[in-house]
């Protein structure tokens, strides 16, 4: 029955609503993952979705349910604005993340092997 309802809803032409896009910030968006497939109409792009993932968006007009694509669009736009405003800070964060990842691969050894390398003896 749900599949039939989704098929019927998809026949209608979507009527996107972008009048609240200025309120689309990360702190007002809450992504949710479901255990079962869920069918809904995204408030923003007005398309029908059957998915395991959706996002709740708190707006001045109440809480709205939006799709993953619209959620990602808001998050990407905010991150891009942050990168443009603070290019040095973003580059510094990327450098520290890269350093952490490099040391993280070496730090995954067990302590006896690491200790044996430092002292020059082999662990038994």
C-alpha positions in Angstrom: 0.0 0.0 0.0 2.8 2.4 0.8 4.5 1.7 -2.6 1.2 2.5 -4.3 0.8 5.8 -2.3 4.4 6.8 -3.2 3.8 6.0 -6.9 0.6 8.2 -6.9 2.3 11.1 -5.1 5.2 11.0 -7.6 2.8 11.8 -10.4 2.3 15.3 -9.1 4.7 18.0 -10.1 6.9 19.1 -7.1 6.5 22.7 -5.9 9.7 23.5 -4.1 9.7 25.9 -1.1 12.9 28.0 -0.7 11.5 30.9 1.3 13.0 29.7 4.6 16.5 28.8 3.2 18.0 31.7 5.2 17.2 29.7 8.4 19.0 26.6 7.1 21.9 26.3 9.6 23.6 23.2 11.1 22.4 23.8 14.6 18.7 23.8 13.5 19.1 20.5 11.5 18.9 17.1 13.1 19.6 14.1 10.9 17.8 10.9 11.8 18.5 7.3 10.6 15.6 4.9 10.7 15.6 1.1 11.1 12.9 0.6 8.5 12.2 2.3 5.1 10.1 5.4 5.6 8.1 7.2 3.0 7.7 11.0 3.2 7.5 14.2 1.2 10.4 16.6 1.7 9.0 19.9 2.8 11.7 21.9 1.0 12.0 20.2 -2.4 8.5 18.7 -2.3 9.6 15.4 -3.7 8.5 11.9 -2.4 11.2 9.8 -0.8 11.4 6.2 0.5 14.5 6.1 2.6 16.2 5.1 5.8 17.4 8.7 6.4 15.7 12.1 6.9 16.4 15.3 8.7 14.3 17.4 11.1 14.6 21.1 10.5 13.4 23.6 13.2 12.2 26.8 11.5 10.2 29.9 12.5 7.1 28.1 11.1 7.7 24.9 13.2 9.5 21.7 12.6 9.8 20.5 9.0 11.0 17.1 7.7 13.5 17.4 4.8 15.4 14.9 2.7 19.1 14.0 2.9 19.9 16.0 -0.2 18.4 19.2 1.2 20.1 18.6 4.5 23.5 18.1 2.8 22.9 21.2 0.7 22.5 23.4 3.8 25.5 21.8 5.6 27.7 22.2 2.5 26.7 25.8 2.0 27.5 26.7 5.7 30.8 24.9 5.5 31.7 26.7 2.3 30.9 30.1 3.9 33.0 29.2 6.9 36.0 28.2 4.6 35.7 31.6 2.8 35.5 33.5 6.0 38.5 31.7 7.7 40.7 30.1 5.1 43.7 29.9 7.4 41.8 28.2 10.2 40.4 25.6 7.8 43.8 24.9 6.3 45.2 24.6 9.8 42.5 22.1 10.8 43.1 20.0 7.7 46.8 19.9 8.5 46.2 18.8 12.0 43.7 16.1 10.9 46.3 14.8 8.4 49.0 14.6 11.1 46.6 12.8 13.4 45.7 10.3 10.7 49.4 9.6 10.0 50.2 9.1 13.6 47.0 7.1 14.2 48.1 4.4 11.8 51.4 3.9 13.6 49.7 4.2 17.1 47.5 1.2 16.4 50.3 -1.3 17.3 50.0 -3.1 20.6 52.1 -1.8 23.5 54.5 -4.7 23.7 55.7 -4.3 20.1 56.0 -0.6 20.5 58.0 -1.0 23.7 60.2 -3.7 22.2 61.1 -1.3 19.3 62.0 1.5 21.8 64.3 -0.7 23.9 65.7 -2.7 21.0 64.5 -6.1 22.4 61.9 -8.5 20.9 58.9 -9.3 23.0 58.0 -12.9 23.6 
